Amino acid sequence: MAMDPVRIPEEAGKGMAKITLFVRGGKEGNAAPATFELPVVDAALEAKK
């Protein structure tokens, strides 16, 4: 599983965000969309840990 940061608008608050990912194309064809929740954190604070 990839763990990469995603930029969000500054007006977004911290907490949990519900996102839906769509994967189109590829060798195997389209994948079904996946919806899940991820924590929204301040990247600068997380980098100091």
N, C-alpha and C positions, 0 to 999 in steps of 0.2 A: 504494500500500500504506500503510495506517495504521500509525503507530508510537506507541502509547500505553502508558504504564506499567500494570502489573497488580499489585495487592496480593496478596501471598502470606503464609502463616503465618510468624511469626518463627522457628519451629523449622526452617524450610526452609534447607538449606545453599546455598552458592554453587556454581556450576558450570553444567551443562546440565540443562534440564528438558524432558521429553517431554510435549507437550500435544496434545489433540485438540479441534478446533473443530467445532461443529455449527451450521449456519445453517438455521433453519426458517422456512417461509412466505416472504413477499415476493411481488413481482409474477411472478417467474419460477418460483416453486415452491421446493421444498427443494433444497439443494445437498448434494453428497456430503460426508461428514466428511473433514477433512484433519488428519493427524497429522504433527507435526514437532518439532524440538528448538530451544529458545531459551536464551540465556544468562541465568542468574540473577545479578543484580548488586545491590550496595548503592546504592540510589537517591541517598542523601545524598552518597556519594563521587562518583558519576557527575555530579551537578549541579555539583560544584566544577570539573570539567574544562572 
